[in-house]
């Protein structure tokens, strides 16, 4: 009997990502905004807003501990509801700034801390 691996909703999401629009180089990730279509793919989200990490970029100089599937809800206490807000908040930070991200991972809220390069 052949063994099949069924595609996960997250695999479809990664296929939808546009590399030019999705790259957040300061965090070393590819991400997308949570909209109603994406929220429907992931029932049980604590908040149907934020930015979901769809892949890590291949940059060995960036280590934020983010992983595919993480949903970024805030950065240094400022809510993140769009890619524009995430990028704007990152641009305001000087090099070597401390960063605290509120992240939803596997339906659990947590904080990730790191220093921005």
N, C-alpha and C positions, 0 to 999 in steps of 0.2 A: 504494500500500500504506500503510495507516495505521500510525503509530508509536505504540506503547503503552508507557507506563512501568509496569512491574510494581511492585506495592507491596512495600516492604521490611519486614522483621520489625520494625524500629524504629518504623515508622508505626503498626503495631498496638499497640505498647507505649505510645506517646503517647496513643492513644485510651483506654487502660485507666487512665490517671492520673486521680485524683480531685483537682481543684484545691485543695480544703480540706485534704486530707491530704498532698498532694505539695509544697506551697509551702514553700520554705526561704528566707524573705525576706532573712536576713542574707547569703546567698550569691547572691540574685537568680536562683534556679533553681526548677524543678519537678523532683522526683526520686522514685524508687521504690526500695524494697529489692530486692536480688537474691534471688530465691527459686528453687526448682527449675524452676518454669515459665518464668521469665525467663531463667535460665541455659541452658535448652534452646533458647531462641531465638537465643542467641549462642554457638555452639560455639567453643572455643578460648580462652575466658576464662582468664586466668592464675590467678584465684581466684574461686570461685563464691560470693563474698560481697561485701558492700559496698552502695553506693547508686549507682544509675545516674541520670545527668542526662537527663531526657526533654525538657526545654525550658528556655529562658532566660526569666525574667520581664522584663517591660517596665519596668525601673527604671534610668534613666540614671545614678543615683547609685552603682550597684553594678557594679564591673568586676573579676571574678575570673579572667578568661580561661577559664572553664569553657565547654564547648560540649556540645550534645546528643550523647549517646553516651558521654561520659566516665563512668568508674566511680571513685567516691571510695572509697579503701581506708583512708586514715588522715588525721587532722587533728592537726598538731603532734605526730606520733609515736604518737598514740592510735588504735588500730584502730577502724574504723567498720564495723559489720555491720548497723546498722539506722538508720532515720530517727530514732528516739528517741536513739540514741547520738550521731548527728551534731548534732542540735539541742541536746542536753545539753552537748556539748563547746563548741559555739558560745556558749551562754548563759554559760558560765564565763569567757569572754574579755571583758576590759574593752574599751571603745571604743579605737580606734587601735592595737589589738594586732597584732603580726605573725602571719601565718597561713601554714603550709606544708601543702599538701594533697598526699598521694600519690595520683596518678590513673593509671588505665589508659586509654590512648587508642589505638585501633587496634592492640590487643594489645601495646602498649609501655608500660612503666612510666615515669612522669615525675613531677616535682615542680612544683607551681605555688605561687608565693609572692605575697602581697599584704598590704595592711594593711586590717584590718576597720574599717569605718565605724561 
